[in-house]
Amino acid sequence: MSNIKIIPLGGVRENGKNLYVLESGDDIFVLDCGLMYPEDELFGIDAVIPDFSYLEDNRDKIAGVFLTHGHEDAIGALPYFLDTFNVPVFGSELTIALAKLFVGQSNLTTSFDDYHVIDEHTEIDFNGTTVKFFRTTHTIPDSMGIAVHTEEGNIVYTGNFKFDQSSQDMYSTDLSQIADLGKEGVLALLSDSGDAESQTENVSEKKVQEEVLDIFQDTSSRIIVAAVASNILRIQQVLNAAHSSGRKVFITGKNLEAILKTAMDLDKLTLPDENLIVPISKIDKYDDDQILILETGSAGEPIKTLNRMATDNHDQVNIKEGDLVFIATSPSTAMEVMVAETENLIYRAGGTVIKLSGRLKASGHATPNDLQLMINLLKPTYFIPIQGEYRMLAAHADLANETGIPYQNIFILSNGDVVSYAKNKMTQSGQVSADNTLIDGIGIGDIGNIVLRDRRLLSEDGIFVAVVTIDRKKQRIVSDPHIVTRGFVFVKESQDLINESTDIVKNIVKKNLKHNDFDWGSIKQDIREGLNNHLFKKTKRRPIILPVIMEVNQNRRFTR
């Protein structure tokens, strides 16, 4: 009997950052390696990736990384992972191409080249444990689910998926493969919960294509489309509708988005007409009803660019009277405020807005009926909802229970929770380290709670700097305190407050200079406390207070 453990290091009780550890015997299988874009409270943070410390402690057991699809929530942390680990990476043709692109753009590792392209017919044996793949439907081609066959049965990880009976070719689900896995026996199912709460089922992508074409044909002005580049299905629909409505496509930016170019090179994204895309430098040669401007990027980038277009701050295209802005992406919850603000700016600039999400339910995640269909096809003994906030996991757990899985066989986990299978029973058996690792510029994990607290305080109440020069030997202040504030008060209208603060600093410094046991740490702490109490009393604000002490001694100057 093999020892089996399932450990989410990311992806549960949150949106994104998917990384699931499956241990079978002496091997560890890493399922996806994604990142998460930060919420507003993570000031200045570029991305959040999983904590790899558990894998570092067990690096000799890692058999490989197995990827389900090419979105950032599945492959975005791979560059950071491969900077630490040298293990093979498996994925479909497009997924591997995008993984290479992400790793190459990161400049973190240049020598790694142990990539392996798989398809739905691939079976890989690792010391008696077999990894297989099955086709799923998502908003990007070549999306796969993963089945790890152990002595105790299959462990199935769906990745992001939905069912769409109208999907074809690169987007179609292999239902027979999924049903066959169910017949073999599924010990545990890890299933996407991103849309488990939905009260509305997804419409087919065929219906979405018709809706996009109708919008384009009913519009006589310029159309500006905002879409996430990795949603290749939506980009394909936009290109198809542009061609059918007699429009040329102008892509903003200096170069074609790298993700789209990669998809085109592999024929995963096709142009209905080789002359469809026109350099934006030639846009003035076309009438408004012949123009479609496509703005792509990752996460909230297209929305941020629309914001610049609406305020005449874009260096290529700005929104003018009559423009239709078509938001083809479904922004995350963290972006909702920015979307609302951007809509307002677009209308002020003379444009109008249509959001696809406001007309049709067209998520890339399975809705309740699809989720229950997946469960009924696979018939798992144990069920683990993943990929979503807690309320989504709980809703998915209820859906699983409705199909007949008892609640004692359903595990709603936190990142780092360990689920083990032993003696014919699966139980929650412990926890491992699974903190967030924050990416800020070139820094990886070097931003902690103290730095984030300071950034939050700076954003709320600003900074208050007090600079004073002393001669410690003569026990006197050489230069009166100089006060500098940023983001705290408007100095010209708060001169009395500044003067009072200057007096407080002078009195504290004079008092400390008279002590025989003069201490730099003590004088700075006294200044902080004195100013903090005074400023809060006067303003009810608590800025970050930074005392700077300059010492003059024998014609030499020191900063403390």
N, C-alpha and C positions, 0 to 999 in steps of 0.2 A: 504494500500500500504506500503510495507516494504522499509526501507532505505537501499540502497545498495552502498557500496564503494569498490573499488579495488585499492590496494596500493602495488606496488612492493617495498620491502625494500632491494632487491638485485636481480641480474639476468638480468637487462636490461642495454644496452650499456657496457656490459662486458661479459666474458665467465666464468660462474660458479656463486657460491654464491646465488643460487636460493632461494628466500623466498618471497611469495606473500600473502598479507593479503586480505581476502575477508570478508567484514562486511555485514551481513544481519540481519536487525532488531537489537536486542540486543546481537547478537552473533558475535564473530570473529573466522574465520576459517583460520588457518595458513597452507598454501600449500607449502610443502617442507621446508627444513631448512639446506641449504648447505653452503659449504665453497668454497673459491677460492685460488688456490696456487699463490703466489706472482710473479709479474714480476720482472725483474732484478733490477729496481730502488728501490725496497723495501729491502734494504740491511739487511740481517740477519733475516727478518721476516719469520716465519714458515708458516703462513696461514692468510687469511683474511676472516672474518665472517661479517654478517650483523649487523647493529645497532639495538638493541632491545629496545631502549628508548621509541618508540611509543607504543610498546606492554607492556612495564612496566607501562606506564600511563593508560593502559586499560586492565590490567591483569585480572580483574574480569569478563571481557566479553569473554575471550578466551575459545572456546568450545573444542579445541584440535588441534593437529598437524597431518596433513594428508600427507603421503609420497608416492611418485610415484615409486621410485626404490632405489636400494642400492648403488649408486655411491656417491662419496664424494660431488659432486656438489648438491646433493639432501639431504644427511643426515649428512654431515661432521660437521656442526655447532650444531648438536643436543646436544652433551655433554655440550656445553656452555649454550645452551638454557635451558636445564633441570636443570642446576645448579642455575638458577634464577626462573624458572616457574615450577609449579607442575600441569600439565594438561595431559590428556590422549594422547597417540600417536598411530596412526592407519597406518597399512601398510600390504602388502602381507607377506607370511610366510618368504621368504628369506630376504626381506627388513627389517622386524622386527628383524630377527636374526642378520643381519649385523649392525643394529642400536644398538642393545644390545652390540655387540662386540665393536663398536666405543665408546660407553658410558663407558663400562667397562675398556677399555684400557686407557681412559683419566684420571681416578682416580679423576674426578671432583665431581661426585655424586655416592654414593653407595646404597642409599636407594630407588631410584626410580624404580618402577616396574609396572607402569600403561600402559602396552603395549597391543594392541589389534590386532590380526591377522584378516585380511579381505580377501575377494576374489571378483571376478566379480559379485557375486550374493548378496553381502552385501549391505543393505540399512540402514542407521542410521538416526534417526529423532532427530533433535535438535529444540524444540519449534516451530515445523512447517516447518523448513528448513531441507531438506533431502539430505544427502551426499551419492552418489553412485559411483561405480568404473567400469572401463571397461579395458579389456586387450589390451596391446599395444606391439609392437615389438621394442626391443632395444638390446643392447649387453650384457644384464644381464637378467636372468630369472625373471619371476613374475613382470614385469614392468606393471604399471597401469596408466591410465588416471583418472581424478577425475571430477565428475559432481556434482555441488551443485544446488539443485532444490529450487528456491525461488518463491515467489508469482508472480514475473515478468518474470519468465522463467529460464532456466538453465544457470548457469555460468560454462563453461567447461575449464578445465586446462589439456592440453595434456601431460605435462611432456616431457621428451625426447622420441622421437618416430621415426619410419620409417615404411613403408609398404614393406613387402617381401612376395610374394605369395608362396614361397617355405618354409617359416618358419613353424615349427611344435611345438606341445605340449606347453612347457613352454614359447616359444618365439612368439607364433602366436597372431595376432590381431583379436579381435572379431568385425568384420565389421558390423554385424547385430545390435550389441548393439549401435555402434556409429550412425548408420542410425536411430535407434529408438529414440535416443536423439534428432536428427535433426527433427524428426516428432513431438516430444513433444514441440519443440520450444527452440531455444538457444538465449538468450539475448546477451551474450558476449562470445567470444572465446579467450583464452590465449594460443597461440600456439608457439611451438619450432621453432626458426629461425636459428639454428646453421649452417645449410647448405643451406640457402635460396639463396645464391649467386652462387651456383654450376652450372657450365655449362654442367656437366656430371651427369647422373643418377647413383644411386647405382647399382652395380651388386648384384645378389642374394647371400645369404650366402652359398647356395649349390655350386655355382661357386667358392666361396672363398675356401670352403673345398677341391674342386678338385684341385685348384691351389696350396694349401699348400701341398697336397699329391704328386703332380707332382714334386715340388721342393725337397721334402724329398727323393723321389725315384730316382731322377736324381743326388743325391749327395752321393759320396762314402766316404767323410771325416766326421769328427765330425760336428754336427750342434749345434750351440748355439742360443737359441731363447730368445729374449727380449720381454716381454709383460707386460701390466698393469694387476695386479691381479684381479681387479674388472671387467675387460672385460672377463667375464666368458665364453661367447660364443667363443671368440678367443682361450682361453685356451682349451676348449673342442675340438675345431678343431685341435689344435696342438697334443693333446693326441690321438685323433683318427688317425691322419696321422702318428704319431710315431708308433703306434701299427700296422697299415697296412703296413708300410715300414720296419718292423722288428727291430725297435729300442727300447731300454730301455730309460726311462726318469730319469735324475738325477737332482734333485732340489738343487740349491745352497742355502747356509744359514744353520743355525743349525736346524731349524724346517720348516715344511711345512707352507707356507704362511697362516696366520690365516683366511683370506678371503676364500681361496680355501678349507681349511679344513671345514669351516662352510658350504660352498656349497656342499661339498661331504657328510657331515653328514645328509643333507636334501635331498640327491639324486638330487640336482640341477646341479651337476657336476659328471659325471660317468666315471669310469675307464673301458675301453674296455677289460682289462685283469687285474686281481687283483695283478699280479706280474709285472705290467708295470713300476711302480716307484721303483727304486733301490737306496739304500743309496749311497751318493757320495763317501764314503770311499772305495767302491768296483769298482770304475770306471776303475781302471787299469786292471781289469779282463776281459774287453770287448774290442773288436776291434773297430777302429774308426767308421766304417760303422754301428755299433750297438749302437752308443751313441748319445743321444739328451740331451743337458744341458738346463734346463729351468730356466731362471732368471726372477722373478716377483717382483713387488713392486707397489707403488702408484706414480702417476704423472711421474716425470722424473727419478725416482729411477733406473729402469732397464738400462737406458742410462748411468747414472753415474757409475753403476756397470760394464758395458761394458768398460767404460773408464779405470777403474782400471784393468780389465782383460787384456786390450791391452797394459798396461804399467807394467805388472808383479807385480801389487800391490794387487792382490786378494789372499786371504789366502787359497782358495780351487781350483780354476780353472783359468788358464791363457791361452790366445789365442796363438796358435802355428801355424806353417806353414800348410796351407791347410784347416784350419777351415772355415766353412761357418757360418757367423753370420746373422741370420734371424730376422729382426726387425718387429715384428708383431703388434706393436702399432703405432698409428698415433700421433706423438709428437705435443704438443701445439706450437703456434708461438714463445713463449718465449724460447722453447727448441731447435729451429732450428739451432742456432749457435753451441750449444753443440753437437747436432747430427752430424753436418758436421765435427766438430773437432774429434769426436769419430770415425767416418768412416775413417778419415785419419790415426788415430792411429791404427785402426784394420788392414788396408792395410800394414802399416809399420811393424806390428807384423807378417805378412805373411798370414793373413786371407782375406776373401772376404765378401762383404756385399750384401744382398738382402733386400730391403724394400718392404713390402706388399703394402704400399700406393703408391709406384712407379709403380706397375703392375696393380692394380685394384682399382676402386673407391668403397670402402666398408666402408662408414661412418655409425655411429650409429644414425645419424640425417637424417631427411627427406629432400630430394632434391625437387626442384620446383614442379614436377608433383605430388609427394606425398603430399606436402603442400596444393596444390590446391584441391586434392581429399579430404583431411580432411575438408577443408572449404566447399566443395560442399556437403559432407555427412551431415555436421552439420547445414549448412545454418544460420550462426549467423547474428544478426542484427548489432552488433558492434564487432569490431575486434581489438585485442591488441597483436602485435607481441612481443615476449619475448625471453630470452635466446640467447643473441648474442650481438656483437658490433653494433654500430649505423648503419653501412652500411648494416649489415645483416637484422636488423629490417626494414630499408627502402626498401630493396629488397623484403622482405616478404610483406610489405604494398602494393607494386606494384603488387605482385602476387594476393593478396586479391582483389585489385581493378579490376584486369582482370576477376575475377569471378563474378563481379557485385556489390561488396560492395563499396559505395561511399567513397571518401577520408574523408569526414566530419564525417564518422562513424568509422574511423581508428585512433587509438591513439598510437603514438610512444612516450613512456614515458621515464623519467629519474627516477632513484631510489628516492623514497619519494614522487613522484607525486601522487595526489589523483584524481581518476576518480569516479564521483558520478552519480547515476541514480535517477532522480526525475522529476515529472511531465512529464512522458513518454519520457524523453530525457536524454541521457548520455553526461556529460560534464566534462572537467578537472576543478576541483574546488579548488585546493590548493596544499599545500606541507607539508610534515612532515619530521622530522629529519631522515636521512638515510645515515650517514657517514659510512666509513669503520671502522671496529674494528679490530685492528692488534693483532695477536697472536705471541708472541716471548718468547719461553721457557714456563715458568709457568705464564708469564705476559699476562694479557688480557686487551687490550685497554690502556696500560700504556706507549706505544710508540707513541709520537706525531711527528709533523712536524719538531720540533727543533732537536730531536734526529736523525731523518732520514736525515736532512740536514747535521748534524755533521758526520754521517756515510758516506754520499756521499763525503763530503770534505776529510775525512780520506782516502777514496778509491782513490780519484783523486790526492791530493797533500800531503797527509801524515800529520804528527804531528811534532811540533817543541817545545821542552820543555826547558825552561830556569830556572835554580835553582840557587838562590843566598842567602847567609846567612848574616844577618845584626845585628848590635848592635844599636838599636834605641836611647838609652840613650847617647851613645858616638858619635852618628851620623856618624857611619863609617861602611864600608863593612868588615865583618870578613873573609869571604871566597869569592874569585873571582867567578863570575858566571860560572856555569857548563852547557854546552849545550848538549842536547840529541835529536836526530832526528830519526824518523822511517818513511820510505816511502817518504822521501822528497829529500834528496841528499845523495850521497856516501861521508861520512865524510872525508876519507883519500884524496879524490880528491877535496875537497871543504874547505880546512883548512883556506884559506883567508876569505871566507864567514863566517865561524864559529868565527874567531878572530874578524872580524868587528862586528858581532852580539854581541859578548861578550863585546866589548867596548861600544856599544849602551846601553846595559842593565846597565853597570856600571855607565855611565853618567846619565841615567834616575834615577837610585836609589840614587846616590849622590845628585842630584838636589832635589828629594823629601825629603831626610833626612834633608835638611837644612830648610825646611818649618816648621813653628810652628804648622800649621794645618795639620800635617801628616795624611794621610788617606789611609788605605790598598786598598780600591777599586780604588782610583785614581792612586796609583803607579802601580797596575797591569794593569789598562787600558792604562796608558802611555806606559808601556812595550809592550803591544799588538800592539798599534798603531805604535810605533817606529819600532818594528821588522817587522810588516806587510808591511809598506811602503818600508823599506830597502830590504826585501826579494823579494817583487814583482818587485822592480826596478832591482834587480840583476838576478832574475830567471824567472820572469813572472809567478810565482806560488803563491798560497795563502794557505799555510798549516794551520791547526789549531794550534794556538799558546797558550801554557799553561805556564804562569808564576807561579813559586813556590817560595814563600818567607819564609825563615827560620829566626826566631828571636832568638838571644842569649841574655838573660837578667838574671843576678844574678845566673849564673850557671844552668839556666833552658832554655830549647829549645822549641820553638813553631813553628808550621808550619801554614802558612797563604795561 
